[in-house]
Amino acid sequence: MIRSRYARTVAHLAIVSTLALSLGGCGTSGGLGGFSFGNSQPTPPPEPPPAPELPASIRSEELVGRWGLASYMNPNDRVRTENAARGQCKQPYIIGQGATGGVIMHLADEATPQELRLKGSPSGKNYIGPPGPAGGEKDREIVSFDGRILVTRFIDKDAAVRYGNMVYVRCAPKA
């Protein structure tokens, strides 16, 4: 039996301190008998890393140059549109070489061209767009490319409806 008031206070503080120390780990180690004093939700698993970027089967150097540009909505108009694009070589659309290996082109509804990447996909399709996964909302799919004629279509549904299939016809070299 503790007779002194001072000794009794010290003993109570020692007991409280011991309890506090023993309960301190309960929130992280499952608590007493499965009870937890912290967040009872399990922590979600970490986000998986982004899939590695697949290279496109088309190199940026193949797209750099002067192009006549036109577009069509109806696939039956493709040949007529290719001829119209050839006629645009008087005022060609220039696809430039980017500083980091991409191409300099416009995104839909953007006045300033910027460097875009050529991206491959597991399905074998090729895309042109800003950094990020292939087939992103700001990308355009390369529908066909034979070295002389490039046909693309925007992934964004609204841009695809407004712009249709973009036909780029390589212009003859300047004389």
Secondary structure, DSSP 8 states (H G I E B T S, - for coil): ----HHHHHHHHHHHHHHHHHHHTTHHHHT-GGG--SS--S------------B--SS-GGGT-EEEEEEEESSGGGHHHHHHHHHHGGGS-EEEEE-TTSSEEE--TT-SS-EEEEEEE-TTS-EEEESSSSTT-TT-EEEEEE-SSEEEEEESSHHHHHHH-EEEEEE-----
